[in-house]
Amino acid sequence: MKAKVPRLAGRPLAVVALLAVGVLGPVRDGMTVPIKLEWAPEFIGRFEDVKSIPRCATYGKFYRNCTSTAYLGTTSLSGITARLRDGFNAWNKTNPDDAKWTLQSAGLLPDSETAGLLVTTFRAAAEPTVGGVDVHIDWLYEGTDPPLRNFEWVQALTANYRWRPDERAEPYTTLDVLATGCDNNDPEKQCPPFYPISNGSRAFEDTARGPWPNAFFSAEAFLAQSDVASRILKVYEGVSWGYALRAVPEPGSLFLLILAGIYLGRMRRR
């Protein structure tokens, strides 16, 4: 879910992680090798970054202790995960019967022992009206068979808001795609099923934002290839990441919420 903001190049990086052999290495006893974090080589689990501000507001309601907690998985994703399957199926249902796609697992990425993923930006964001996370990931692939241009990113996400940061929704899972107006000649309007933003180096970049007080966003981004003529999406390895917001209603806002709850309860009893 990409916000229209410029890339964060040239600014101090909150997090730098080398996801080389650890993320894309050979399978060991049926499990992928854990991601190696440059600043904590022995770290296993998921890395978190937290950002807080004292006050925030959304929809005319005011909150305090506004906190965004962002996470990055430290084990590469391989195969068709449940979120990817569900997101792909939700998107594929919107296609006509004669334009359905097929999802396939392609296994490990090429040159997995030498080419890795370099996370150059991963930082939580807490802003006056929205919170979220900034992420930028470079793929260090220099091979020619297959060539780099054959790959794109595909992202499945689960969230409780829609494309506008101020539009709440019941939790849903889908592919992060451009619903209308796609153009593969425009690097910021790539057509489904691929993630809308593309570039020559096949870096992945997102600046996900959601509304206070409780937006959440859980994503899985994979490198993939496609056979457009046969409509087959072949997914390789990927990364899990996301964020969750928490904020405490200000006393005035809390009082209004209580009154609204009492009013709705009385209306239901009528």
C-alpha positions in Angstrom: 0.0 0.0 0.0 2.1 2.9 -1.4 1.7 6.5 -0.3 2.7 9.1 -2.8 5.9 10.3 -1.1 9.4 10.5 -2.5 12.0 7.8 -1.8 13.9 8.4 1.4 17.3 8.3 -0.3 19.9 10.5 1.3 18.3 10.6 4.7 19.6 8.8 7.8 18.5 5.2 7.9 16.8 4.0 11.0 17.6 0.3 10.2 20.1 -1.4 7.9 19.9 -5.2 7.6 21.8 -7.5 5.4 19.5 -10.3 4.4 22.0 -12.3 2.3 22.6 -16.0 2.6 20.5 -16.0 5.8 17.3 -15.0 4.0 17.9 -16.7 0.6 20.3 -19.6 1.4 19.8 -23.2 0.8 17.1 -25.2 2.6 18.4 -26.8 5.8 16.4 -29.7 7.2 13.3 -28.3 5.3 13.7 -24.8 6.8 15.1 -21.6 5.3 18.1 -20.1 7.0 17.1 -17.3 9.4 17.7 -13.7 8.3 20.9 -12.2 9.6 20.6 -8.7 11.0 23.7 -6.6 10.6 23.5 -5.1 14.0 22.4 -8.3 15.8 23.7 -11.4 13.9 22.3 -13.8 16.5 18.8 -12.3 16.5 16.0 -14.8 15.7 12.3 -14.0 15.6 11.0 -10.6 14.4 12.6 -7.2 14.6 10.4 -4.3 15.9 10.7 -0.6 15.7 8.5 1.7 17.7 7.6 5.4 17.3 5.4 7.4 19.6 4.0 11.0 19.8 2.1 12.5 22.7 -1.0 13.6 20.8 -2.8 12.6 17.5 -6.2 13.0 15.9 -8.3 11.3 13.3 -12.0 11.8 12.3 -12.2 14.8 14.6 -11.4 12.6 17.6 -8.3 13.3 19.7 -5.9 10.7 21.3 -2.8 10.6 23.5 0.1 8.2 23.8 -0.1 7.5 20.0 2.3 4.6 19.2 3.2 2.8 15.9 4.9 -0.6 16.3 6.4 -1.9 13.1 7.8 -5.4 12.6 10.0 -7.2 10.1 10.2 -11.0 10.0 13.7 -12.4 10.2 13.0 -15.6 8.3 12.4 -15.6 4.6 9.0 -16.7 3.4 9.0 -19.6 0.9 6.2 -21.3 -0.9 2.6 -20.2 -1.0 1.7 -18.9 2.5 -1.9 -18.6 3.8 -1.9 -14.8 3.4 -0.6 -15.0 -0.2 -3.1 -17.7 -1.1 -6.0 -15.8 0.4 -5.0 -12.5 -1.0 -4.5 -14.0 -4.5 -7.8 -15.7 -4.4 -9.6 -12.5 -3.3 -8.1 -10.6 -6.1 -8.6 -13.4 -8.7 -12.3 -13.6 -7.9 -12.6 -10.1 -9.3 -11.4 -11.3 -12.7 -13.7 -12.6 -15.5 -14.0 -16.4 -15.9 -11.8 -16.2 -19.0 -9.1 -14.1 -17.3 -8.4 -16.1 -14.1 -4.8 -16.5 -13.0 -3.0 -19.5 -11.5 -0.6 -19.2 -8.5 2.5 -21.4 -8.4 5.4 -21.7 -6.0 8.8 -21.4 -7.7 11.0 -22.3 -4.8 14.2 -20.5 -3.9 15.4 -17.4 -5.8 18.3 -17.8 -8.3 21.8 -17.4 -6.9 20.4 -17.8 -3.4 23.8 -18.5 -1.9 25.3 -15.1 -3.1 22.4 -12.8 -3.9 20.4 -11.4 -0.9 17.9 -8.8 0.2 19.3 -5.5 1.7 16.9 -3.6 3.9 18.1 0.0 3.7 15.0 1.5 5.4 12.8 0.1 8.1 11.3 2.6 10.5 8.0 3.1 12.3 6.1 6.4 11.6 3.9 8.3 14.0 2.4 11.4 12.5 -0.4 13.8 13.8 -3.2 12.1 11.7 -1.7 8.8 10.6 0.9 6.2 11.6 2.6 3.4 9.8 6.0 2.3 8.6 8.6 3.1 5.8 10.4 0.2 4.2 12.9 -0.1 1.4 14.5 -3.4 0.3 17.1 -3.9 -2.4 17.6 -7.3 -4.1 21.3 -7.9 -4.6 20.9 -10.2 -7.7 23.4 -9.8 -10.5 22.7 -12.9 -12.5 21.6 -13.0 -16.1 19.8 -16.3 -16.3 17.0 -15.5 -15.7 17.6 -11.7 -16.2 16.6 -9.2 -13.5 14.0 -7.7 -15.7 11.9 -10.9 -15.6 11.1 -10.4 -11.9 8.6 -8.1 -10.1 7.3 -7.9 -6.6 3.9 -9.2 -5.5 2.4 -8.3 -2.2 -0.4 -9.8 -0.1 -1.8 -7.8 2.7 -4.3 -7.9 5.6 -5.5 -4.5 6.9 -8.5 -2.8 8.5 -8.5 0.3 6.3 -8.8 0.9 2.6 -6.6 2.8 0.1 -7.3 6.2 1.6 -5.7 6.4 5.1 -8.9 7.9 6.5 -11.2 5.0 5.3 -11.7 2.3 7.9 -12.9 -1.2 7.0 -13.5 -4.6 8.5 -10.3 -6.6 8.3 -9.7 -8.1 4.9 -7.0 -9.8 2.9 -6.1 -9.1 -0.8 -3.3 -8.4 -3.2 -1.8 -4.9 -3.1 -2.6 -4.0 -6.7 -3.7 -1.0 -8.7 -7.5 -1.5 -9.1 -7.9 0.8 -12.2 -5.7 2.7 -14.6 -2.7 0.4 -14.7 0.0 1.0 -17.3 3.1 -1.3 -17.5 5.0 1.6 -19.2 4.6 3.6 -16.1 6.9 2.4 -13.2 4.4 3.5 -10.6 1.3 2.0 -12.3 2.2 -1.6 -12.9 -0.7 -3.9 -13.7 -2.0 -6.7 -11.5 -1.2 -9.2 -10.1 2.1 -7.3 -9.5 2.8 -4.6 -6.9 2.1 -1.3 -8.5 5.6 0.2 -8.0 8.5 -1.1 -10.1 12.1 0.0 -11.0 15.0 -1.3 -12.9 16.8 -2.6 -9.8 13.7 -4.5 -8.6 13.9 -2.8 -5.2 10.8 -3.0 -3.0 9.5 0.2 -1.4 6.4 1.0 0.6 5.2 3.8 2.9 2.1 2.3 4.5 0.0 4.6 6.6 -3.3 4.1 8.5 -5.6 6.1 10.8 -5.4 6.4 14.5 -6.3 4.8 17.0 -6.1 1.2 15.9 -5.2 0.7 12.2 -3.1 -2.4 11.4 -1.3 -3.6 8.3 0.3 -7.0 7.8 2.0 -7.7 4.5 4.1 -10.4 2.8 6.1 -9.2 -0.2 7.5 -11.8 -2.7 9.7 -11.7 -5.8 7.9 -13.4 -8.6 7.8 -14.0 -12.4 4.8 -14.4 -14.6 3.7 -16.1 -17.8 1.2 -13.5 -19.0 0.0 -15.5 -22.0 -1.0 -18.4 -19.7 -1.8 -16.1 -16.7 0.5 -18.0 -14.3 2.1 -16.2 -11.4 5.3 -17.9 -10.1 6.3 -16.8 -6.6 9.7 -17.2 -5.1 10.8 -16.1 -1.6 9.7 -13.1 0.3 9.6 -11.0 3.5 6.9 -10.4 6.1 6.4 -6.9 7.6 3.8 -4.6 8.9 2.6 -2.3 11.7 -0.1 -1.8 14.3 -1.3 1.5 15.9 -2.4 2.1 19.4 -3.7 5.3 21.0 -5.7 6.3 24.1 -8.8 8.5 23.7 -8.6 11.9 25.3 -11.1 12.3 28.2 -13.5 14.4 26.0 -13.3 11.9 23.2 -13.8 9.0 25.6 -16.9 10.7 27.1 -18.4 11.1 23.6 -17.7 7.5 22.8 -19.4 6.3 26.0 -22.5 8.5 25.2 -22.6 7.1 21.6 -22.5 3.6 23.0 -25.3 4.3 25.4 -27.4 5.8 22.6 -26.8 2.9 20.3 -27.7 0.5 23.0 -31.1 2.2 23.7 -31.8 2.3 19.9 -31.3 -1.4 19.6 -33.8 -2.1 22.5 -36.6 -0.1 20.8 
